[in-house]
C-alpha cells in the first residue's frame, strides 16, 4: 500500500495524470480514493491517494470530514487477522480534545 499527497488531480484529464495512471496500472496498482480530498481553490480535487496492488485485504477506504485543514484525511481499513500472541498493547500517544485542537488551529 502506498499513501501520499501526490498533487496529481484524478479529476482533471491531463498529460501528467495519464502518465501517472499508466505508471500505476503498469505496476498493477489501483487508486482506492475517488472522492475529493482537497479544497484549496475554486474546484475540489482528488490529490491525496491510497494505492494498492492487492485488493483482497481491503475492507474499507475513504475520506474523513475535517474542518481544520484544506486536505481531508484519507484512511484504509484492512481485513487482517492478528494472532492473540502477536497483539501489542497500544496506548494513545496524542490526546485529542478542545485544547489540543485549538492549539493546532492557532499554529
OpenMM code with the backbone's topology and positions (N, CA, C; nanometers):
from openmm import Vec3, app, unit

residues = "UNK UNK UNK UNK UNK UNK UNK UNK UNK UNK UNK UNK UNK UNK UNK UNK UNK UNK UNK UNK UNK UNK UNK UNK UNK UNK UNK UNK UNK UNK UNK UNK UNK UNK UNK UNK UNK UNK UNK UNK UNK UNK UNK UNK UNK UNK UNK UNK UNK UNK UNK UNK UNK UNK UNK UNK UNK UNK UNK UNK UNK UNK UNK UNK UNK UNK UNK UNK UNK UNK UNK UNK UNK UNK UNK UNK UNK UNK UNK UNK UNK UNK UNK UNK UNK UNK UNK UNK UNK UNK UNK UNK UNK UNK UNK UNK UNK UNK UNK UNK UNK UNK UNK UNK UNK UNK UNK".split()
positions = [
    Vec3(0.0840, -0.1174, 0.0000),
    Vec3(0.0000, 0.0000, 0.0000),
    Vec3(0.0882, 0.1232, 0.0000),
    Vec3(0.0459, 0.2231, -0.0758),
    Vec3(0.1183, 0.3490, -0.0827),
    Vec3(0.0179, 0.4607, -0.0544),
    Vec3(0.0518, 0.5479, 0.0403),
    Vec3(-0.0309, 0.6635, 0.0749),
    Vec3(0.0471, 0.7888, 0.0390),
    Vec3(-0.0215, 0.8928, -0.0071),
    Vec3(0.0510, 1.0167, -0.0283),
    Vec3(-0.0309, 1.1287, -0.0875),
    Vec3(0.0248, 1.2475, -0.0730),
    Vec3(-0.0265, 1.3681, -0.1385),
    Vec3(0.0564, 1.3824, -0.2647),
    Vec3(0.0036, 1.3308, -0.3753),
    Vec3(0.0809, 1.3221, -0.4993),
    Vec3(0.0674, 1.4452, -0.5878),
    Vec3(-0.0261, 1.5343, -0.5542),
    Vec3(-0.0517, 1.6540, -0.6346),
    Vec3(-0.0819, 1.6212, -0.7802),
    Vec3(-0.1375, 1.5038, -0.8039),
    Vec3(-0.1901, 1.4672, -0.9355),
    Vec3(-0.3403, 1.4558, -0.9169),
    Vec3(-0.4134, 1.5460, -0.9796),
    Vec3(-0.5573, 1.5520, -0.9626),
    Vec3(-0.6241, 1.4483, -1.0525),
    Vec3(-0.6862, 1.3492, -0.9908),
    Vec3(-0.7536, 1.2441, -1.0672),
    Vec3(-0.8808, 1.2941, -1.1335),
    Vec3(-0.9257, 1.4147, -1.1001),
    Vec3(-1.0460, 1.4721, -1.1606),
    Vec3(-1.0177, 1.5484, -1.2897),
    Vec3(-0.8913, 1.5789, -1.3175),
    Vec3(-0.8611, 1.6601, -1.4350),
    Vec3(-0.7735, 1.5816, -1.5321),
    Vec3(-0.8284, 1.5554, -1.6483),
    Vec3(-0.7517, 1.4841, -1.7508),
    Vec3(-0.6383, 1.5746, -1.7986),
    Vec3(-0.5180, 1.5241, -1.7894),
    Vec3(-0.4006, 1.5975, -1.8356),
    Vec3(-0.2959, 1.4953, -1.8762),
    Vec3(-0.1924, 1.5426, -1.9402),
    Vec3(-0.0839, 1.4538, -1.9803),
    Vec3(-0.0162, 1.3921, -1.8579),
    Vec3(0.0063, 1.4732, -1.7529),
    Vec3(0.0676, 1.4204, -1.6305),
    Vec3(-0.0207, 1.3164, -1.5629),
    Vec3(-0.1523, 1.3404, -1.5613),
    Vec3(-0.2428, 1.2437, -1.4994),
    Vec3(-0.2416, 1.1126, -1.5765),
    Vec3(-0.2404, 1.1201, -1.7086),
    Vec3(-0.2357, 0.9972, -1.7898),
    Vec3(-0.1052, 0.9206, -1.7656),
    Vec3(0.0072, 0.9920, -1.7589),
    Vec3(0.1363, 0.9259, -1.7312),
    Vec3(0.1348, 0.8596, -1.5931),
    Vec3(0.0783, 0.9302, -1.4959),
    Vec3(0.0689, 0.8782, -1.3598),
    Vec3(-0.0149, 0.7501, -1.3577),
    Vec3(-0.1324, 0.7543, -1.4215),
    Vec3(-0.2194, 0.6372, -1.4236),
    Vec3(-0.1555, 0.5225, -1.5015),
    Vec3(-0.0882, 0.5518, -1.6113),
    Vec3(-0.0165, 0.4475, -1.6863),
    Vec3(0.0895, 0.3809, -1.5998),
    Vec3(0.1615, 0.4620, -1.5218),
    Vec3(0.2638, 0.4077, -1.4311),
    Vec3(0.1999, 0.3178, -1.3252),
    Vec3(0.0882, 0.3634, -1.2676),
    Vec3(0.0180, 0.2817, -1.1679),
    Vec3(-0.0268, 0.1491, -1.2267),
    Vec3(-0.0990, 0.1571, -1.3391),
    Vec3(-0.1561, 0.0361, -1.3989),
    Vec3(-0.0481, -0.0597, -1.4471),
    Vec3(0.0618, -0.0070, -1.4989),
    Vec3(0.1688, -0.0950, -1.5473),
    Vec3(0.2387, -0.1673, -1.4321),
    Vec3(0.2232, -0.1162, -1.3097),
    Vec3(0.2792, -0.1819, -1.1915),
    Vec3(0.1704, -0.2478, -1.1067),
    Vec3(0.0533, -0.2670, -1.1671),
    Vec3(-0.0602, -0.3352, -1.1038),
    Vec3(-0.1131, -0.2644, -0.9799),
    Vec3(-0.1023, -0.1319, -0.9750),
    Vec3(-0.1588, -0.0550, -0.8651),
    Vec3(-0.2890, 0.0098, -0.9089),
    Vec3(-0.3806, 0.0210, -0.8131),
    Vec3(-0.5089, 0.0877, -0.8349),
    Vec3(-0.5283, 0.1937, -0.7271),
    Vec3(-0.5872, 0.3076, -0.7616),
    Vec3(-0.6208, 0.4056, -0.6586),
    Vec3(-0.7480, 0.3633, -0.5851),
    Vec3(-0.7475, 0.3780, -0.4531),
    Vec3(-0.8638, 0.3422, -0.3723),
    Vec3(-0.9512, 0.4627, -0.3397),
    Vec3(-0.8994, 0.5829, -0.3561),
    Vec3(-0.9734, 0.7047, -0.3222),
    Vec3(-1.0206, 0.7710, -0.4505),
    Vec3(-1.1508, 0.7976, -0.4582),
    Vec3(-1.2053, 0.8651, -0.5761),
    Vec3(-1.2858, 0.9896, -0.5399),
    Vec3(-1.2972, 1.0192, -0.4135),
    Vec3(-1.3693, 1.1396, -0.3693),
    Vec3(-1.2718, 1.2560, -0.3532),
    Vec3(-1.3253, 1.3757, -0.3486),
    Vec3(-1.2431, 1.4953, -0.3319),
    Vec3(-1.1690, 1.4911, -0.1982),
    Vec3(-1.0412, 1.5280, -0.2018),
    Vec3(-0.9585, 1.5276, -0.0809),
    Vec3(-0.8983, 1.6636, -0.0503),
    Vec3(-0.9150, 1.7600, -0.1389),
    Vec3(-0.8530, 1.8913, -0.1202),
    Vec3(-0.9473, 1.9997, -0.1707),
    Vec3(-0.9605, 2.1049, -0.0911),
    Vec3(-1.0480, 2.2159, -0.1260),
    Vec3(-0.9707, 2.3465, -0.1103),
    Vec3(-0.8806, 2.3744, -0.2031),
    Vec3(-0.7956, 2.4916, -0.1895),
    Vec3(-0.8274, 2.6030, -0.2861),
    Vec3(-0.8952, 2.5747, -0.3928),
    Vec3(-0.9248, 2.6762, -0.4928),
    Vec3(-1.0725, 2.6759, -0.5255),
    Vec3(-1.1015, 2.7021, -0.6506),
    Vec3(-1.2415, 2.7058, -0.6940),
    Vec3(-1.3033, 2.5674, -0.7031),
    Vec3(-1.2200, 2.4679, -0.7396),
    Vec3(-1.2711, 2.3329, -0.7607),
    Vec3(-1.2088, 2.2346, -0.6625),
    Vec3(-1.2873, 2.1384, -0.6210),
    Vec3(-1.2358, 2.0303, -0.5366),
    Vec3(-1.1461, 1.9407, -0.6212),
    Vec3(-1.0432, 1.8846, -0.5583),
    Vec3(-0.9514, 1.7969, -0.6293),
    Vec3(-0.9337, 1.6661, -0.5532),
    Vec3(-0.8881, 1.5658, -0.6237),
    Vec3(-0.8557, 1.4364, -0.5638),
    Vec3(-0.7047, 1.4159, -0.5817),
    Vec3(-0.6270, 1.4681, -0.4843),
    Vec3(-0.4808, 1.4634, -0.4962),
    Vec3(-0.4149, 1.3819, -0.3852),
    Vec3(-0.4925, 1.3385, -0.2864),
    Vec3(-0.4406, 1.2544, -0.1781),
    Vec3(-0.4848, 1.1116, -0.2066),
    Vec3(-0.3883, 1.0243, -0.2293),
    Vec3(-0.4191, 0.8917, -0.2831),
    Vec3(-0.3783, 0.7797, -0.1878),
    Vec3(-0.4514, 0.6714, -0.1960),
    Vec3(-0.4106, 0.5424, -0.1391),
    Vec3(-0.4067, 0.4463, -0.2571),
    Vec3(-0.2927, 0.3824, -0.2753),
    Vec3(-0.2733, 0.2917, -0.3891),
    Vec3(-0.2510, 0.1505, -0.3374),
    Vec3(-0.3016, 0.0533, -0.4103),
    Vec3(-0.2807, -0.0856, -0.3714),
    Vec3(-0.2623, -0.1729, -0.4950),
    Vec3(-0.1883, -0.2805, -0.4753),
    Vec3(-0.1783, -0.3840, -0.5779),
    Vec3(-0.2327, -0.5160, -0.5227),
    Vec3(-0.3098, -0.5050, -0.4133),
    Vec3(-0.3686, -0.6227, -0.3501),
    Vec3(-0.5032, -0.5838, -0.2898),
    Vec3(-0.6101, -0.6091, -0.3615),
    Vec3(-0.7439, -0.5741, -0.3136),
    Vec3(-0.8022, -0.6753, -0.2156),
    Vec3(-0.7402, -0.7914, -0.2025),
    Vec3(-0.8007, -0.8994, -0.1244),
    Vec3(-0.8164, -0.8651, 0.0236),
    Vec3(-0.7297, -0.7813, 0.0803),
    Vec3(-0.7396, -0.7474, 0.2221),
    Vec3(-0.8066, -0.6129, 0.2479),
    Vec3(-0.8452, -0.5423, 0.1439),
    Vec3(-0.9068, -0.4108, 0.1618),
    Vec3(-1.0513, -0.4274, 0.2057),
    Vec3(-1.0810, -0.3777, 0.3244),
    Vec3(-1.2174, -0.3848, 0.3764),
    Vec3(-1.2919, -0.2538, 0.3505),
    Vec3(-1.2232, -0.1408, 0.3681),
    Vec3(-1.2875, -0.0111, 0.3534),
    Vec3(-1.1814, 0.0955, 0.3332),
    Vec3(-1.2097, 0.1907, 0.2485),
    Vec3(-1.1230, 0.3074, 0.2340),
    Vec3(-1.2126, 0.4276, 0.2126),
    Vec3(-1.1608, 0.5451, 0.2449),
    Vec3(-1.2442, 0.6625, 0.2277),
    Vec3(-1.1779, 0.7903, 0.2705),
    Vec3(-1.2604, 0.8927, 0.2815),
    Vec3(-1.2173, 1.0279, 0.3155),
    Vec3(-1.2973, 1.0724, 0.4369),
    Vec3(-1.2302, 1.1316, 0.5349),
    Vec3(-1.2967, 1.1797, 0.6555),
    Vec3(-1.3241, 1.3296, 0.6454),
    Vec3(-1.4360, 1.3748, 0.7010),
    Vec3(-1.4645, 1.5176, 0.7072),
    Vec3(-1.3744, 1.5808, 0.8126),
    Vec3(-1.3205, 1.6964, 0.7804),
    Vec3(-1.2313, 1.7651, 0.8734),
    Vec3(-1.2314, 1.9132, 0.8382),
    Vec3(-1.2551, 1.9989, 0.9357),
    Vec3(-1.2652, 2.1422, 0.9064),
    Vec3(-1.1402, 2.2206, 0.9437),
    Vec3(-1.0331, 2.1544, 0.9886),
    Vec3(-0.9145, 2.2289, 1.0321),
    Vec3(-0.8053, 2.2338, 0.9265),
    Vec3(-0.8275, 2.1726, 0.8123),
    Vec3(-0.7274, 2.1748, 0.7064),
    Vec3(-0.7970, 2.1665, 0.5715),
    Vec3(-0.7278, 2.2117, 0.4676),
    Vec3(-0.7854, 2.2035, 0.3330),
    Vec3(-0.7713, 2.0632, 0.2748),
    Vec3(-0.6784, 1.9837, 0.3285),
    Vec3(-0.6645, 1.8432, 0.2875),
    Vec3(-0.7479, 1.7580, 0.3820),
    Vec3(-0.8322, 1.6739, 0.3261),
    Vec3(-0.9093, 1.5824, 0.4095),
    Vec3(-0.8290, 1.4550, 0.4323),
    Vec3(-0.8355, 1.3992, 0.5528),
    Vec3(-0.7639, 1.2748, 0.5805),
    Vec3(-0.8239, 1.1580, 0.5033),
    Vec3(-0.7384, 1.0733, 0.4517),
    Vec3(-0.7820, 0.9506, 0.3862),
    Vec3(-0.7483, 0.8334, 0.4785),
    Vec3(-0.8240, 0.7259, 0.4674),
    Vec3(-0.7987, 0.6113, 0.5539),
    Vec3(-0.8156, 0.4815, 0.4771),
    Vec3(-0.7579, 0.3777, 0.5331),
    Vec3(-0.7673, 0.2429, 0.4783),
    Vec3(-0.7872, 0.1468, 0.5939),
    Vec3(-0.8886, 0.0629, 0.5824),
    Vec3(-0.9111, -0.0425, 0.6819),
    Vec3(-0.8900, -0.1759, 0.6130),
    Vec3(-0.7999, -0.2552, 0.6706),
    Vec3(-0.7676, -0.3850, 0.6132),
    Vec3(-0.8372, -0.4958, 0.6896),
    Vec3(-0.8671, -0.6024, 0.6210),
    Vec3(-0.9268, -0.7202, 0.6812),
    Vec3(-0.8129, -0.8192, 0.7080),
    Vec3(-0.7456, -0.7971, 0.8201),
    Vec3(-0.6301, -0.8796, 0.8556),
    Vec3(-0.6518, -0.9329, 0.9972),
    Vec3(-0.6324, -1.0596, 1.0131),
    Vec3(-0.6445, -1.1197, 1.1459),
    Vec3(-0.5063, -1.1275, 1.2100),
    Vec3(-0.5018, -1.0914, 1.3389),
    Vec3(-0.3770, -1.0956, 1.4144),
    Vec3(-0.3926, -1.2002, 1.5235),
    Vec3(-0.2954, -1.2885, 1.5333),
    Vec3(-0.2985, -1.3889, 1.6393),
    Vec3(-0.2863, -1.3185, 1.7737),
    Vec3(-0.3520, -1.3734, 1.8755),
    Vec3(-0.3526, -1.3085, 2.0070),
    Vec3(-0.2113, -1.2916, 2.0619),
    Vec3(-0.1199, -1.3835, 2.0339),
    Vec3(0.0165, -1.3687, 2.0856),
    Vec3(0.0949, -1.2612, 2.0113),
    Vec3(0.0441, -1.2191, 1.8946),
    Vec3(0.1104, -1.1136, 1.8180),
    Vec3(0.0565, -0.9745, 1.8510),
    Vec3(-0.0515, -0.9680, 1.9282),
    Vec3(-0.1118, -0.8388, 1.9585),
    Vec3(-0.0206, -0.7588, 2.0512),
    Vec3(-0.0178, -0.6311, 2.0283),
    Vec3(0.0631, -0.5403, 2.1084),
    Vec3(-0.0325, -0.4484, 2.1837),
    Vec3(-0.0010, -0.4193, 2.3089),
    Vec3(-0.0832, -0.3240, 2.3833),
    Vec3(-0.0495, -0.1845, 2.3349),
    Vec3(-0.1445, -0.1229, 2.2645),
    Vec3(-0.1238, 0.0114, 2.2119),
    Vec3(-0.1825, 0.1128, 2.3089),
    Vec3(-0.1068, 0.2162, 2.3361),
    Vec3(-0.1534, 0.3241, 2.4219),
    Vec3(-0.1606, 0.4506, 2.3382),
    Vec3(-0.2621, 0.5330, 2.3601),
    Vec3(-0.2731, 0.6555, 2.2805),
    Vec3(-0.1519, 0.7457, 2.3027),
    Vec3(-0.1020, 0.8004, 2.1941),
    Vec3(0.0148, 0.8875, 2.2008),
    Vec3(-0.0245, 1.0344, 2.1973),
    Vec3(-0.1464, 1.0638, 2.1518),
    Vec3(-0.1908, 1.2019, 2.1385),
    Vec3(-0.3313, 1.2137, 2.1931),
    Vec3(-0.3481, 1.3046, 2.2869),
    Vec3(-0.4808, 1.3315, 2.3408),
    Vec3(-0.5476, 1.4346, 2.2524),
    Vec3(-0.6646, 1.4025, 2.2016),
    Vec3(-0.7376, 1.4966, 2.1178),
    Vec3(-0.8555, 1.5499, 2.1980),
    Vec3(-0.8527, 1.6794, 2.2222),
    Vec3(-0.9611, 1.7469, 2.2919),
    Vec3(-0.9661, 1.8908, 2.2424),
    Vec3(-1.0540, 1.9722, 2.2979),
    Vec3(-1.0677, 2.1112, 2.2518),
    Vec3(-0.9366, 2.1878, 2.2664),
    Vec3(-0.8637, 2.1626, 2.3745),
    Vec3(-0.7381, 2.2347, 2.3975),
    Vec3(-0.6346, 2.2014, 2.2896),
    Vec3(-0.6155, 2.0741, 2.2587),
    Vec3(-0.5146, 2.0377, 2.1580),
    Vec3(-0.5583, 2.0776, 2.0182),
    Vec3(-0.6866, 2.0678, 1.9860),
    Vec3(-0.7356, 2.1084, 1.8537),
    Vec3(-0.7194, 2.2589, 1.8358),
    Vec3(-0.7576, 2.3375, 1.9389),
    Vec3(-0.7422, 2.4829, 1.9302),
    Vec3(-0.5956, 2.5226, 1.9197),
    Vec3(-0.5074, 2.4522, 1.9891),
    Vec3(-0.3638, 2.4781, 1.9766),
    Vec3(-0.3128, 2.4482, 1.8375),
    Vec3(-0.3631, 2.3410, 1.7776),
    Vec3(-0.3244, 2.3050, 1.6406),
    Vec3(-0.3710, 2.4112, 1.5423),
    Vec3(-0.4940, 2.4574, 1.5580),
    Vec3(-0.5508, 2.5568, 1.4681),
    Vec3(-0.4750, 2.6891, 1.4795),
    Vec3(-0.4384, 2.7282, 1.6026),
    Vec3(-0.3715, 2.8575, 1.6198),
    Vec3(-0.2287, 2.8556, 1.5677),
    Vec3(-0.1668, 2.7394, 1.5545),
    Vec3(-0.0310, 2.7319, 1.4982),
    Vec3(-0.0418, 2.7527, 1.3521),
] * unit.nanometer
topology = app.Topology()
chain = topology.addChain("A")
for resn in residues:
    res = topology.addResidue(resn, chain)
    for name in ("N", "CA", "C"):
        topology.addAtom(name, app.Element.getBySymbol(name[0]), res)
